[in-house]
Amino acid sequence: MNWVKVLAQDALPQDARKVLKVGNYTILLLHHKEHIYAIDNACPHMRLPLQGGKVTEDNAIVCPWHHSAFDLQSGDVKDWSPWPPGVGRVLAMVSKQKALTIFPTRVEEGSIWVGLEE
């Protein structure tokens, strides 16, 4: 694992989010319920940005485009492309469900670090 220092801890207060370029990735950092998550900023459904997505109480992010929902810790699909009604479900059946890419994080000496595969 290659750990990269990405941001000062105090630059990401509770409920904040930031999009950062880290290596070859565009990563969305989220501070939700006292935990810092780092996820791919592109929804695996159609690669549209997730930064405007709703974060739910059960620790999921919902894509603002087609409402696919992904677990913030594991990246697992909680709901696949239910939007728009009717059409979204049909499109979901012809597209393969893919988990969201999640990156490990740690906070050390006042900085947020993200782990990238080598």
DOVO-183956 format. One record per atom (N, C-alpha, C, O): residue in three letters; x, y, z. Coordinates in steps of 0.05 Angstrom, whole numbers, padded with zeros to 5 digits, always signed. Atoms other than C-alpha are relative to their C-alpha. Layout:
BEGIN
ALAXYZ ...
// end
This chain:
BEGIN
MET+00017-00024+00000 MET+00000+00000+00000 MET+00018+00025+00000 MET+00037+00026+00015 ASN-00014-00026+00001 ASN+00026+00069-00018 ASN-00018+00021+00013 ASN-00039+00028+00002 TRP+00015-00020-00015 TRP+00001+00120+00033 TRP+00008+00028-00009 TRP+00031+00035-00011 VAL-00005-00027+00010 VAL-00007+00191+00007 VAL-00014+00020+00019 VAL-00038+00018+00025 LYS+00011-00021-00017 LYS-00017+00252+00052 LYS-00016+00019-00019 LYS-00005+00029-00038 VAL+00016-00015+00019 VAL-00076+00289+00020 VAL-00011+00026+00011 VAL-00017+00044-00005 LEU+00013-00023-00011 LEU-00103+00341+00068 LEU+00004+00003+00030 LEU+00008-00018+00043 ALA-00001-00004-00029 ALA-00097+00372+00137 ALA-00027-00008+00011 ALA-00048-00003+00000 GLN+00025+00010-00013 GLN-00148+00341+00184 GLN-00020+00022+00005 GLN-00044+00018+00001 ASP+00019-00022-00005 ASP-00178+00408+00203 ASP-00011+00013-00025 ASP-00029+00030-00023 ALA+00011-00010+00025 ALA-00191+00423+00129 ALA-00025-00015-00008 ALA-00037-00009-00029 LEU+00023+00017+00007 LEU-00246+00370+00129 LEU-00017-00003+00026 LEU-00016-00025+00038 PRO+00016+00003-00024 PRO-00294+00385+00187 PRO-00023-00020-00004 PRO-00029-00029-00026 GLN+00022+00018+00000 GLN-00352+00340+00205 GLN-00021+00008-00021 GLN-00028+00031-00023 ASP+00020-00004+00021 ASP-00402+00332+00147 ASP+00010+00014-00025 ASP-00005+00021-00043 ALA-00012-00013+00023 ALA-00354+00364+00098 ALA+00008-00021-00021 ALA+00010-00045-00015 ARG-00010+00017+00021 ARG-00331+00336+00031 ARG+00019+00016-00018 ARG+00015+00040-00021 LYS-00019-00013+00018 LYS-00274+00351-00016 LYS+00007-00019-00022 LYS+00011-00043-00017 VAL-00010+00016+00022 VAL-00254+00326-00085 VAL+00029+00007-00004 VAL+00037+00030-00007 LEU-00029-00003+00003 LEU-00180+00315-00094 LEU+00011-00018-00022 LEU+00001-00040-00025 LYS-00014+00017+00019 LYS-00135+00289-00149 LYS+00023-00012+00016 LYS+00040+00002+00026 VAL-00021+00015-00014 VAL-00091+00235-00118 VAL+00011-00021-00019 VAL-00002-00040-00025 GLY-00011+00018+00020 GLY-00044+00200-00166 GLY-00017+00001-00025 GLY-00023+00023-00036 ASN+00017+00001+00024 ASN-00087+00177-00225 ASN-00030+00000+00007 ASN-00046-00004-00010 TYR+00027+00002-00009 TYR-00151+00180-00184 TYR-00011+00028+00007 TYR+00003+00046+00016 THR+00015-00022-00011 THR-00203+00233-00170 THR-00016-00011+00023 THR-00035-00027+00019 ILE+00011+00012-00025 ILE-00223+00219-00098 ILE-00018+00020+00014 ILE-00012+00044+00016 LEU+00018-00016-00016 LEU-00281+00245-00058 LEU+00005-00008+00029 LEU+00001-00031+00037 LEU-00004+00004-00029 LEU-00264+00253+00016 LEU-00026+00009+00014 LEU-00036+00031+00008 LEU+00024-00006-00015 LEU-00324+00252+00063 LEU+00006-00003+00030 LEU+00019-00023+00038 HIS-00001+00002-00029 HIS-00326+00265+00138 HIS-00028-00004+00010 HIS-00043+00015+00012 HIS+00027+00007-00008 HIS-00388+00229+00162 HIS+00000-00016+00025 HIS+00014-00037+00027 LYS+00002+00014-00025 LYS-00405+00207+00232 LYS+00027-00006+00012 LYS+00033-00029+00020 GLU-00027+00002-00012 GLU-00334+00219+00258 GLU+00019-00019-00015 GLU+00040-00026-00004 HIS-00018+00017+00016 HIS-00304+00176+00203 HIS+00006+00014-00026 HIS-00011+00027-00038 ILE-00008-00012+00025 ILE-00265+00198+00142 ILE+00000-00022-00021 ILE+00015-00042-00018 TYR+00001+00019+00022 TYR-00281+00160+00078 TYR+00013+00012-00025 TYR+00012+00036-00029 ALA-00011-00008+00025 ALA-00244+00163+00012 ALA-00011-00019-00021 ALA-00007-00043-00020 ILE+00013+00017+00020 ILE-00283+00139-00049 ILE+00007+00011-00028 ILE+00014+00035-00031 ASP-00003-00009+00028 ASP-00276+00143-00125 ASP-00023+00020-00004 ASP-00046+00014+00003 ASN+00021-00020+00005 ASN-00314+00206-00145 ASN-00017-00006-00024 ASN-00035+00009-00030 ALA+00016+00008+00024 ALA-00343+00170-00206 ALA-00017-00024+00007 ALA-00007-00045+00015 CYS+00018+00022-00005 CYS-00404+00127-00198 CYS+00006-00022-00020 CYS+00010-00017-00044 PRO-00007+00022+00018 PRO-00390+00058-00227 PRO-00021-00006-00021 PRO-00016-00020-00040 HIS+00021+00004+00019 HIS-00456+00059-00264 HIS+00006+00013-00027 HIS+00007+00000-00047 MET-00005-00014+00024 MET-00441+00113-00315 MET+00024+00019+00002 MET+00028+00037-00015 ARG-00024-00017-00005 ARG-00378+00146-00286 ARG-00006+00029+00004 ARG+00012+00046-00001 LEU+00007-00027-00006 LEU-00415+00209-00268 LEU+00009+00007+00029 LEU+00010-00011+00046 PRO-00011-00008-00026 PRO-00390+00250-00207 PRO-00019-00005+00023 PRO-00043-00001+00021 LEU+00016+00005-00024 LEU-00413+00231-00138 LEU+00000+00022+00021 LEU-00014+00021+00041 GLN-00004-00020-00021 GLN-00393+00294-00101 GLN-00026+00013+00009 GLN-00027+00023+00032 GLY+00026-00012-00009 GLY-00465+00320-00099 GLY-00019-00020+00011 GLY-00042-00014+00016 GLY+00017+00022-00010 GLY-00492+00253-00074 GLY-00008+00003+00029 GLY+00008+00014+00045 LYS+00010+00000-00028 LYS-00533+00247-00011 LYS+00014-00022+00016 LYS+00017-00044+00006 VAL-00011+00020-00018 VAL-00499+00212+00047 VAL-00022-00007+00020 VAL-00034+00011+00033 THR+00022+00009-00016 THR-00549+00170+00086 THR+00008-00007+00028 THR+00032-00009+00034 GLU-00005+00007-00028 GLU-00555+00154+00160 GLU+00012-00029+00002 GLU+00026-00034+00022 ASP-00011+00027-00001 ASP-00537+00081+00144 ASP+00027-00002-00015 ASP+00034-00024-00024 ASN-00027-00001+00011 ASN-00469+00102+00115 ASN+00001-00008-00029 ASN+00018-00025-00037 ALA+00000+00005+00029 ALA-00485+00100+00041 ALA+00002+00027-00014 ALA-00006+00048-00003 ILE+00002-00024+00016 ILE-00475+00151-00014 ILE-00018-00007-00024 ILE-00016-00029-00035 VAL+00020+00004+00022 VAL-00531+00159-00066 VAL+00008+00017-00023 VAL+00010+00042-00020 CYS-00008-00015+00024 CYS-00511+00179-00136 CYS-00022+00020-00007 CYS-00045+00013-00007 PRO+00021-00020+00006 PRO-00546+00245-00154 PRO-00012-00004-00027 PRO-00032+00009-00034 TRP+00009+00003+00028 TRP-00556+00221-00226 TRP-00021-00022-00003 TRP-00043-00016-00013 HIS+00019+00022+00004 HIS-00590+00153-00225 HIS-00007-00014+00027 HIS-00019-00036+00027 HIS+00007+00009-00027 HIS-00595+00142-00149 HIS+00010-00027+00008 HIS+00000-00039+00027 SER-00014+00024-00010 SER-00550+00081-00144 SER+00011+00007+00027 SER+00020+00030+00032 ALA-00010-00005-00027 ALA-00529+00074-00071 ALA+00022-00020+00006 ALA+00020-00044-00001 PHE-00023+00017-00005 PHE-00463+00047-00046 PHE+00008+00004+00030 PHE+00008+00026+00041 ASP-00009+00000-00028 ASP-00438+00029+00024 ASP+00027+00015+00001 ASP+00045+00008-00015 LEU-00024-00016-00001 LEU-00384+00079+00044 LEU+00024-00016+00011 LEU+00047-00009+00004 GLN-00022+00016-00011 GLN-00342+00026+00081 GLN+00010-00021-00020 GLN+00034-00025-00023 SER-00008+00023+00017 SER-00343-00032+00032 SER-00002+00006-00030 SER+00011-00007-00046 GLY+00005-00006+00028 GLY-00366+00000-00034 GLY-00022-00017-00012 GLY-00029-00014-00035 ASP+00021+00018+00010 ASP-00420-00054-00040 ASP-00024+00016-00010 ASP-00031+00037+00001 VAL+00025-00012+00011 VAL-00482-00037-00081 VAL-00023-00005+00020 VAL-00028-00028+00027 LYS+00024+00003-00016 LYS-00542-00023-00037 LYS-00025+00003-00018 LYS-00046-00009-00012 ASP+00022-00003+00019 ASP-00587-00002-00095 ASP+00012+00007-00027 ASP+00030+00024-00028 TRP-00012-00004+00026 TRP-00572-00003-00169 TRP-00019+00014-00019 TRP-00039+00003-00028 SER+00013-00016+00021 SER-00598+00052-00216 SER-00031-00001+00000 SER-00043-00009-00020 PRO+00030+00000+00000 PRO-00671+00060-00194 PRO-00012+00024-00014 PRO-00037+00027-00015 TRP+00010-00026+00011 TRP-00677+00128-00229 TRP+00006+00002-00029 TRP+00028-00007-00037 PRO+00028-00009-00005 PRO-00715+00150-00270 PRO-00019-00024+00004 PRO-00013-00046-00006 PRO+00018+00022-00006 PRO-00774+00108-00247 PRO-00008-00015-00026 PRO-00012-00003-00047 GLY+00006+00017+00023 GLY-00789+00050-00294 GLY+00023-00004-00018 GLY+00034-00026-00021 VAL-00022+00001+00019 VAL-00735+00066-00344 VAL+00026-00007+00015 VAL+00042-00023+00004 GLY-00025+00006-00015 GLY-00680+00064-00291 GLY+00003-00029+00006 GLY+00025-00040+00003 ARG-00001+00029-00007 ARG-00698-00007-00270 ARG+00007-00016-00025 ARG+00021-00036-00024 VAL-00006+00014+00025 VAL-00696-00029-00343 VAL+00029+00003-00007 VAL+00043-00016-00014 LEU-00029-00005+00006 LEU-00628+00004-00354 LEU+00018-00015+00020 LEU+00039-00025+00012 ALA-00016+00014-00020 ALA-00603-00027-00289 ALA+00002-00030-00007 ALA+00023-00042-00002 MET+00000+00029+00007 MET-00621-00097-00315 MET+00020-00005-00023 MET+00031-00028-00024 VAL-00018+00004+00022 VAL-00577-00087-00377 VAL+00028+00009+00006 VAL+00047+00005-00010 SER-00027-00008-00008 SER-00518-00058-00340 SER+00009-00016+00024 SER-00007-00021+00042 LYS-00010+00017-00022 LYS-00474-00099-00294 LYS+00005+00016+00025 LYS+00018+00037+00024 GLN-00005-00014-00026 GLN-00474-00079-00221 GLN+00030-00001+00006 GLN+00043-00022+00004 LYS-00028-00002-00007 LYS-00405-00056-00199 LYS+00002+00015+00026 LYS-00011+00035+00031 ALA-00004-00013-00026 ALA-00381-00038-00130 ALA+00016+00026-00004 ALA+00030+00030-00024 LEU-00014-00025+00000 LEU-00355+00031-00116 LEU+00029-00004+00011 LEU+00032-00019+00031 THR-00028+00002-00010 THR-00279+00037-00107 THR+00003+00016+00025 THR-00003+00040+00026 ILE-00005-00012-00026 ILE-00261+00052-00035 ILE+00030+00000+00005 ILE+00043-00019-00001 PHE-00028-00002-00007 PHE-00193+00075-00011 PHE+00002+00001+00030 PHE-00013+00016+00043 PRO-00004-00002-00029 PRO-00168+00064+00060 PRO+00010+00027+00008 PRO+00024+00041-00007 THR-00009-00026-00010 THR-00157+00126+00102 THR+00012-00004+00028 THR+00006-00024+00042 ARG-00010-00001-00027 ARG-00119+00142+00165 ARG+00005+00029+00006 ARG+00011+00045-00012 VAL-00007-00027-00009 VAL-00108+00205+00206 VAL+00024-00003+00018 VAL+00024-00018+00037 GLU-00026+00002-00014 GLU-00038+00215+00231 GLU+00012+00028+00002 GLU+00016+00041-00019 GLU-00014-00026-00004 GLU-00004+00277+00261 GLU-00015+00023-00013 GLU-00002+00040-00025 GLY+00016-00023+00010 GLY-00061+00323+00240 GLY-00005+00000-00030 GLY-00014+00019-00041 SER+00004+00002+00029 SER-00063+00299+00167 SER-00016-00024-00007 SER-00016-00045+00007 ILE+00015+00023+00011 ILE-00109+00254+00127 ILE+00017-00013-00021 ILE+00028+00000-00039 TRP-00015+00016+00019 TRP-00075+00199+00089 TRP-00019-00019-00015 TRP-00038-00029-00003 VAL+00015+00019+00016 VAL-00104+00156+00033 VAL+00019-00021-00011 VAL+00040-00015-00020 GLY-00016+00022+00010 GLY-00078+00088+00014 GLY-00007-00007-00029 GLY-00030-00011-00035 LEU+00003+00008+00028 LEU-00068+00071-00059 LEU+00014-00026-00005 LEU+00036-00031+00006 GLU-00013+00025+00008 GLU-00053+00003-00088 GLU+00025+00007-00016 GLU+00025+00025-00032 GLU-00025-00005+00015 GLU+00018-00001-00115 GLU+00000-00014-00026 GLU+00019-00012-00041 
// end
